[in-house]
Every structure is written in structure tokens, then in C-alpha cells.
């Protein structure tokens, strides 16, 4: 009879350990599954900060290279912020396909560029066109490689 109690206590300990490990793994899996969304929230905030920083850098470069007035700088900043808000809204719109989002993003960029051109004087427009052309040439090599994959 003593053998039976020893055996049953071993079995009971095994099942207890099994269920404890099962619960630990299940809870651990739930925690691990929740972490990426928290990390992606942090990533989103970081990207927003980077976008704002790039906007400030772009605006500073335009101000220096085009010799913009304070009024022109303020108008261009406003246009750029509107573009960012429209793009953010567009990214969050799940009813559109990827191609539709890409096309609408392109339209938003073009509208912003036209708005910037309207703000600039004719001399500034010429310099701006030259800057855009140079930027396109620098990006052209990278785009070619990316699309050839």
C-alpha cells in the first residue's frame, strides 16, 4: 500500500509541475505577444519625431538656399504640416489599397510643391526647381536599384 501512495504522490507532483509550467508558458506567451504592439507604439512616436526633425531641417535648408523671408518660411511650414497631417490620415485609412494610397500621397506631395512655388518669387522658383532636379538625380540611382529587385 505504501508503494501506491508513493506512486500517486509522484504522479500528483508531475501533474502539478506540468500545470504550473503550462500556466507560466501561457502567460509568458501572452506577455510576449503584447510587447510588439507596445514597441511599435514607441516606434511610431520615434518616427513622428524624426519626421518633424526632417521637416525642420528641410525648412532650414530652403530658408538658407532660397533666402526666404520669415513670412515665406511660416507659409511653407504651414503647408508642410498640412501635408504631414494629410499623409498621416491617409496612412490610417484602411479602406484604400496600397496603390491608391501611393497615388494619393503623390497628389498630396504635388499639391504641396505647387503651394510652395506660389509662395516663392520667380528667382526663388528657379533655384527651387534646380534643387529639386539635383535631389531627383541623387535619388534616381537608389530608386533604380530598389525597383530592379
Secondary structure, 3 states (H helix, E strand, C coil): CHHHHHHHHHHHHHHHHHHHHHHHHHHHHHHHHHHHHHHHHHHHHHHHHHHHHHHHHHHHHHHHHHCCCHHHHHHHHHHHHHHHHHHHHHHHCCCCCHHHHHHHHHHHHHHHHHHHHHHCCHHHHHHHHHHHHHHHHHHHHHHHHHHCC
